Amino acid sequence: MTTQLSIPTRWARFRDSYLLYSFKRTWSAQLCLAIFLCLVLAAFMAPWLAPTNPYDLSQIDILDSELPPFWIEGAVERYTLGTDAQGRDLLSIILYGTRVSLVIGFGAVILQAILGVTFGLLAGYLGGRVDAILMRLADIQLSFSTLMVAIVVGAVVKATLGSSFYSQYAVLMLILIIGLAEWPQYARTVRASVLAEKSKEYVDAARVMGLGSRRIMFRHVLPNTLSPVFVISTVQIANAIISEAALSFLGLGMPETHPSLGSLIKSGFDYIQSGSWWITLIPGAVLVVLVLVINLLGDWLRDVMNPRLYKG
Amino acid sequence: MIAFLTKRLMHAILVMLVISVIAFAIQDNLGDPIQQMVGQSVPESEREALRERLGLNDPFHVQYLRFAGNAIQGDFGYSYFYREPALDVIARHLPATLELVFGATLIIVLLSVPIGVYSAIKPRSPISRFFMGASIVGISVPVFLTAIVLIQIFSIGMKVTLFPEGTAWGGWLNATLSTQGGMPSFGRGQDLVHVFGYWDSNLFSAGGLRHLVLPSIALASIMLPLFIRLIRAEMLEVLQSEYVKFARAKGISPWRIYFVHALKNTMLPVITVGGVQIGTMVAYTILTETVFQWPGMGLMFLDAINRADIPLIVAYLMIVGVIFVITNTIVDLIYGLVNPTVKLTGKPA
């Protein structure tokens, strides 16, 4: 009689994993994930949830500008969180702005991950000159902070292409800039774990079987290096959202007609001296909550999966 | 040691070369200098002659070498806006930025060492937990937002009416949480003390120091959580080591162990990370200076971008590059000197 060897399905493996076990027992992780999902859902459902459409000029009245949120005297009931300097409903524009910030954050991280994982895999597996060149490049880029690189690249691209062209394609530009500025983080992490995987027997076995380098790299080594990639991705999304906000705050990001959270903070800052603090501080609070829950989730993931990560 | 030194210097020179090529490529591709120099009515043949005479038709590498030769002598051309040598403009703005960085560093060192060490010695105390929680919040707040909140609280002032005014405790809470404001939040102020050359200082007068407080706190806020966490992590590791146990067994007082024996070894990685963070700090000065209109290099750079003042942009990139390369090289050298376990030549063991 032969016993059927049962291979667990992906779902079964996930159900029995330590990750899920730990998640069920960490209330802070559950809370953070809940808040994060609420924010993401609210942002992507903005066209249905938002009371007004802030991109539609016909719905905006300049006479409604700088109205305070509901708990302050002088508030208008229609505008729960008040209005900004152009008379746009703050709640609506924040929902739309969060969507822009999230799209750029995720887009930039996907680009970073594709670049960084490919380069890290090549550097770690091929070694030699490829490794030396790629890692020297990563070192140089990391020795300037990623934010600095992003600001400089953003400034130069904007100056080359002209302001109007830049703001027309701002989302794409920001994804490219932040993606290019931060790939070394991924490359170094992946390279470190590829170096550890490379000397294992399954790689030798695959090579003896006559498989090509490309197949071994992407089909055999790559899946085993993904858990640290997963962990730094959370922190990288938070970083990308902050970088986007910083670039927008400096005027190198989203234009005010199509604002992200960063450009909302920037446009509100001009009115803080006149007492309208809510235009800048409410989007600021949303930004902080968004980044904070992602960072806390990242902390929890790192504790659970505990890969060896770079300090700092 | 000599091999290590040469390797590091070669690396530094290589990085500077890369930066200068990038900076030159920017200068080469942005705008047409001929258009800036001559009027509309000048015919194309004249323009071409001028272009030839100025060497703008030379191949890329010839022009680059000319640019690099001038740059080494400190000649980055004239700023379009200020109409004076770009390097002079930067030299005028440098002291403001350096004083801001100095103020922030002072706050970071004075706060991160005691907090980090304390939370390593007593990792389970409520105070340590509070600081660990606060530090992750601190990492999540962008520096410009910290700056705006500081301005709202300490410069404009905040009247809290969250609690019922009628009751005694509500009124008291409102009064305690409300702030007067009044701290300066704009520029460097009038009370500057001239030291020498381009250096007008905020550090030597009460009014000047008051202007420095908020920007320094804002700039420090972004680095402080990182350093607290780093010092704590390193200290926790060091406290587990044999020599600390031995020192305890020998009967040396705990404070001496913590602050003399353990802290020394904790500081090694802190120096490396700290050196690298100077680079990050320069990026954050751009944001901080923008919020506070602090007339330093960062604000100057941003203005230069908005005015398309290309010589000034290029000069800033080169100067910042030099600052980065020098600090990174020095940090590496110090690390190699004080930590004998570092493999100096980088050869695999």
Interface residues (C-beta under 8 A of the other chain):
Chain A: R136 I140 L142 S143 F144 S145 L147 M148 I151 V152 A155 V156 K158 A159 T160 A238 I242 A245 A246 F249 L250 G251 L252 I265 F269 I272 Q273 G275 W277 T280 L281 G284 L287 V288 V291 L292 N295 L296 D299 K311 G312
Chain B: L14 V15 V18 I26 N29 L30 I136 V137 I139 S140 V141 P142 V143 F144 L145 I148 V149 I151 Q152 I156 L226 L230 A233 P269 V273 V276 Q277 G279 T280 V282 A283 Y284 I286 L287 T290 V291 L302 I305 N306 A308 I310 I313 L317 V320 G321 F324 V325 N328
